[in-house]
Structures are given as C-alpha cells and as structure tokens.
C-alpha cells in the first residue's frame, strides 16, 4: 500500500490550512481531473515534486470537490483549468500554470524563483 505524498484539498479546513501555511513557506495547489489523460501525466509530475522537495502539495480532485475548486478560482482570481498548479506565497498566488506546463521542472523553477526573492 503506497502512501500519497499529497496533502488533501477537499474541504474548507484544508483550504484554510493551505492558505495559512503559505504565510510561512511556498505551497502548491494542484487541481487534478480524474478523467483527463493530461492531468494523469501532471499527477505523476506533481507526485515526484512532492516526494523530492520540501514543498507542501495540496491535491484537489475536481470531480470530488468542484464547489471548492470554484471557490479557490474566485478567491485567487485565477480561471479554473485542469490540470492546474498554483503556487501560493504569503497567501497570494505568485505563479500558476496549466495543462502540459504542469511539470515538476516548471514548478521547481517557480518555487526557486520565489525562494530567492527572500
């Protein structure tokens, strides 16, 4: 039985936790579609990132948490897409990407550029 490297993002509590944690360190929100092959590839990339880096990755499965996904899109003012990765720092989105650009390399580069701004 494998344990997921992801933190769940399927409730208001999880969303609050992700936001508050981003005040202390960069946090990645990953919106995943269980029905999309591109999202399946992105899922593997985000899993690799979560396992190899000291970065909290919160995974939202859109089919299970559509209302929360829409709320996050509204709050952050980032149009919903899947797969989608949103990097939060200090409770603000500092980077986001979607579709084929949701890769470990792309996000690692974004995290490092955020980290160097301190």
C-alpha positions in Angstrom: 0.0 0.0 0.0 1.5 3.3 -1.0 1.0 6.5 0.9 0.3 9.6 -1.1 2.9 12.4 -0.9 0.0 14.9 -1.4 -2.0 16.7 1.2 -5.7 16.5 0.6 -7.6 19.6 -0.5 -11.3 18.7 -0.3 -12.7 20.8 2.5 -12.8 24.4 3.8 -10.4 23.3 6.5 -7.8 22.0 4.0 -8.1 25.3 2.1 -7.6 27.3 5.2 -4.6 25.2 6.2 -3.0 25.7 2.7 -3.6 29.4 2.9 -2.2 29.8 6.4 0.8 27.5 5.7 1.7 29.7 2.7 2.4 32.6 5.1 5.5 30.6 6.2 6.6 28.8 3.1 5.6 28.4 -0.6 2.6 26.0 -1.0 1.5 24.3 -4.2 -2.2 23.8 -5.1 -2.7 21.1 -7.7 -6.1 20.7 -9.4 -6.4 17.3 -10.9 -9.1 15.8 -13.2 -9.6 12.1 -12.8 -11.0 11.9 -16.3 -8.1 13.6 -18.2 -5.0 11.9 -19.6 -3.0 15.2 -19.5 -4.0 15.5 -15.8 -2.8 11.9 -15.2 0.7 12.9 -16.5 0.6 16.1 -14.4 -0.3 13.9 -11.4 2.9 11.9 -11.8 5.0 15.0 -12.1 3.4 16.6 -9.0 3.9 13.4 -7.1 7.6 13.4 -8.0 7.8 17.0 -6.9 6.1 16.3 -3.6 8.3 13.4 -2.8 11.6 15.0 -3.7 11.2 18.6 -2.5 10.3 20.1 0.9 7.1 21.6 -0.6 3.6 21.0 0.6 1.5 20.0 -2.4 -2.3 20.1 -1.8 -4.2 18.0 -4.4 -7.8 18.7 -5.3 -9.6 16.2 -7.4 -12.1 18.3 -9.3 -14.7 15.6 -9.7 -14.9 15.3 -6.0 -14.6 18.9 -4.9 -15.9 21.1 -7.7 -17.5 23.7 -5.4 -14.2 24.1 -3.5 -12.3 24.3 -6.8 -14.6 27.1 -8.0 -14.2 28.9 -4.7 -10.4 28.8 -4.9 -10.7 30.1 -8.5 -12.9 33.0 -7.3 -10.7 33.8 -4.2 -7.4 33.7 -6.1 -8.9 35.3 -9.3 -7.4 32.5 -11.4 -9.6 30.9 -14.0 -10.2 27.3 -13.3 -8.4 24.7 -15.5 -7.2 21.2 -15.1 -4.7 20.1 -14.6 -3.6 23.3 -12.9 -0.9 24.2 -10.4 -1.0 27.4 -8.4 2.0 28.4 -6.2 1.0 30.4 -3.1 3.3 32.5 -1.0 2.1 34.8 1.7 -1.4 33.8 0.9 -1.2 35.2 -2.6 -0.8 33.3 -5.9 2.7 34.1 -7.2 2.7 31.6 -10.2 0.2 29.4 -11.9 0.2 27.2 -15.0 -2.0 24.6 -16.6 -2.3 21.7 -19.0 1.1 20.5 -20.4 3.0 23.0 -18.4 2.2 21.3 -15.1 5.6 19.6 -14.7 8.0 19.1 -11.8 10.6 21.2 -13.7 8.3 24.1 -14.4 7.1 24.3 -10.8 10.5 23.7 -9.2 11.8 26.7 -11.2 8.9 28.8 -10.0 9.5 27.7 -6.4 13.2 28.5 -6.6 12.5 32.0 -8.0 10.1 32.6 -5.2 12.6 31.3 -2.6 15.3 33.6 -3.9 13.2 36.7 -3.5 13.5 36.5 0.3 
